[in-house]
């Protein structure tokens, strides 16, 4: 089989959302396609048009990785299936208790989630167009130090019921799923690694549940808490006040699945961007997609670095987490890497993304991040030659 000799990475203009692609090769129908997230709350029609412009009708996509279930990361996944033949879909595992927290967040902060995909993954994907041969993989949470007494955080029963819908393969975080996607006869000229981690921010979870325990003088599990919110007006007001105090100005983002994409042997490979003719900048060939990962704080930074330590020197492109929110940012993302940085955000989003304080951190270090909005000219591309 003829081997593809170039990888093009694109960060496409969907505004407040995310639609990122990697194409190994340039000819539709022969290239290998990878997608990370597919959603927008700025202009869903524009995203659908981008899907149609990016992929030929019925073109194969080797893998789609979904970071989490917020609308702005997943609400046009079905449109992607309608256009293309998706071979593998990777999603983060959520436990029942985490789902209850997300449902609370949706109602309190009026943040949209794809509840069907989150709560009934098998049946939802089974109903997508062209999904008959799609293989679903659920990435198990990375290890966490905190495990509440009342919450079985390792309850994955919703992913293991075979009596309806599609089968789901449970995969450990940190597994190189490139071995699942490609064999020696693929069009890739070298081994390429795709390493997802499903991070659960249980420190946030614990902070919320501790605040609930303090207010109510007893332990209440998230399922019960949600039921109280839905059925009792006075409890609803009290729970909203507690929630807003614990998560001021931001939604919970308890889960986010990150992804490292890069060659197994990065020696002598480099990455350039669309401005290489004038900037002359070259970086390592890998990319770290962070979704809405919360990198703020010592422990969360250490967690990220520990998990990806093996690949850190190979990261030459980084998607700044949560659209440049100050609640998810860490300056060590700038000081520990020589990389191209990409921020996706809508020009008029209500969250003030990217936050001015985050932009200041870039400016004082002489780093220019690439801001991808809904404007067509804001799309950003990097390239990596696969010839050594």
ABEGO torsion letter per residue (X at the ends): XBBBABBBBBBBBAEBEBBBBBBBEABBGABBBBBBEBBBAABAAAAAAAAAAABBBGBBBABBBBABABAAAAAAAAAAAAABBBABBBBBBBBAAAAAAAAAAAAAAGBBBBAAAAABAAAAAAABBGAAABBBBBBBBBBBABBBAABBAABAAAAABAABEBBBBBBBBGBBAAAAABBAABABABBBBBBBBBBBBAAAAAAAAAAAAAAAGBBBBAAAAAAAAAABAAAAAAAAAAAAAABBGBBAGABBBBBBBBBABABGBBBBBAAAAAAGBBBBABBBBAEABBABEAAAAAAAAAAAAAAAAABABBBBBGGGBAAABBAAAAAABBBBBBBBBBAABAAGOBBAAAAAAAAAAGBBBBBBBABAAABBBBBBBABX
